């Protein structure tokens, strides 16, 4: 995992971390799911940062947004996208 990605995940003070873009309906869906379950989330928008987006792709193999991590344990857990989040919860 890249130092930049780890720093973002470690700084996040929330239950979940979402990698998103401005116009992604699935990103909005994931945030609504978490809000509905009263789980906190923070996000990073990679709309204008293709290098950061590439780091998340390299780390997870997940090529689309959202890229969601569960931060409630000792280590971040890669959940997947919004459909994966629904199954996960």
Phi and psi in degrees as a GROMACS rama.xvg file:
@    title "Ramachandran Plot"
@    xaxis  label "Phi"
@    yaxis  label "Psi"
@TYPE xy
-69.1997  154.372  UNK-2
-60.9048  -38.3293  UNK-3
-64.8928  -44.6866  UNK-4
-65.3401  -46.0928  UNK-5
-60.5153  -39.6832  UNK-6
-62.6998  -42.4016  UNK-7
-63.1187  -45.6954  UNK-8
-66.2414  -40.3392  UNK-9
-71.1528  -30.2802  UNK-10
-78.0244  -21.2091  UNK-11
-66.184  127.185  UNK-12
-109.513  70.4142  UNK-13
-158.124  171.195  UNK-14
-74.2881  -36.4884  UNK-15
-133.355  153.913  UNK-16
-122.817  130.458  UNK-17
-123.411  129.222  UNK-18
-94.2726  122.488  UNK-19
-138.171  176.592  UNK-20
-131.612  173.029  UNK-21
-66.3946  -36.0681  UNK-22
-116.383  26.1407  UNK-23
-92.4003  110.825  UNK-24
-65.6624  -28.6422  UNK-25
-72.4959  -28.4001  UNK-26
-66.7891  -44.8164  UNK-27
-62.4808  -39.4385  UNK-28
-61.1531  -46.3167  UNK-29
-61.187  -41.6322  UNK-30
-65.7389  -38.8692  UNK-31
-65.4667  -39.7621  UNK-32
-59.7315  -48.2736  UNK-33
-65.7092  -42.7649  UNK-34
-59.4038  -42.6523  UNK-35
-62.681  -27.3184  UNK-36
-99.1296  9.17868  UNK-37
55.4248  41.4271  UNK-38
-106.181  136.058  UNK-39
-79.8958  153.542  UNK-40
-148.194  156.242  UNK-41
-134.941  157.16  UNK-42
-138.582  162.667  UNK-43
-125.283  130.954  UNK-44
-94.1417  121.782  UNK-45
-105.453  16.8339  UNK-46
-50.7038  -44.7002  UNK-47
-113.264  19.0587  UNK-48
-132.325  77.7389  UNK-49
-64.3944  -28.8494  UNK-50
-66.1093  -43.7859  UNK-51
-66.4286  -40.9602  UNK-52
-58.8234  -42.259  UNK-53
-63.7539  -34.377  UNK-54
-64.98  -41.5719  UNK-55
-66.9998  -38.3968  UNK-56
-63.6613  -45.4815  UNK-57
-61.8514  -36.6864  UNK-58
-75.7822  -39.3077  UNK-59
-107.775  -23.8313  UNK-60
79.1891  -2.26888  UNK-61
-87.0798  113.986  UNK-62
-92.4811  -8.56042  UNK-63
-116.665  163.622  UNK-64
-101.147  152.492  UNK-65
-79.0275  157.41  UNK-66
-114.569  118.333  UNK-67
-117.57  136.545  UNK-68
-123.18  139.55  UNK-69
-90.7047  121.715  UNK-70
-105.57  11.8358  UNK-71
-76.8165  -17.1083  UNK-72
-97.3718  -166.661  UNK-73
-69.5568  -33.322  UNK-74
-124.688  145.809  UNK-75
-61.4927  138.409  UNK-76
-114.073  122.083  UNK-77
-71.8088  122.631  UNK-78
-94.4616  -42.1221  UNK-79
122.484  -138.694  UNK-80
-100.858  -164.012  UNK-81
-67.4277  -38.163  UNK-82
-64.9843  -39.7768  UNK-83
-63.7014  -37.2131  UNK-84
-61.4991  -43.2542  UNK-85
-59.622  -42.9774  UNK-86
-67.8965  -38.2657  UNK-87
-64.7081  -40.1796  UNK-88
